[in-house]
């Protein structure tokens, strides 16, 4: 829970600053919060995840453009760019490099057949693509106010993510394998020798 709240630190401050000021003050606060987040991780010797660097880079670039050009359109693009970068990383690593990022991250804790890992990876990529599209619709369709977009960014997108995670957890529960089904070590992939043959070996 602490890590979850820490990761949301810039978003929480962005929302609070917007409620007390405007989109430009909120953007400046979000940039400062992102920098402080990375600085704190460095000072405490904790691992800085790729997600933290991506969020910082995007908020500095798009937030900086918002402040310099006094145009809130740039900060409204930020969630979409982050989501699409995540989707691109998942799909690119799988189909260009032949690696499944989610399996690399979670494979030590979760055991599933290869095809389920591929579907898991693809489903997250699809979610990020659709979430990015949803953000663009709320931000630029003209049907919603700036205040409504801020609320959607903070609560709507987080709500969608929560529902998706719950759905994925239920789905994964149907496909996860017990350790004995997949083996406990790398050597388990090799066929076992008959006991009599093992006893004859010196």
C-alpha angles and dihedrals in degrees: 000000000000091000091047092053091044091054089050092049097106092044093050092050091046091056094045093048091049092053091052099037133358143290094279096052089045090052092051090049091050091052092050091046092052092051092047090049092057092042091053092051090050094047093049093045093239124147117270109216124215089246090062092053092046092050092047094048094048096045092048092049100041095031091049091050089050092054097041096046095031089230119133092198090086096057089046089060092053100087091047093050092049093048093047092048089054091048091048091050092051095046097037095050091048102044101027101034100025093235130124108218095195091051089050090052099041105021093100091059104031127051118199139146116274094251091054091052089053092050090047091052093046093047092055091047090051091049092053092049093050093044089053090051091048090053091052091050094052092042101046111016092091092233095100135054125235090255091053090051091053090051091048091049092052103034107013098052092040089050091051090049092050093050091047093049091051091049092048091049091054092047093047090050088065094053106034114114128219115247093253091057093061102025131253099251146020092267092060090080089068119086112259117245119236113265093241091055091049091052091053092057116095 
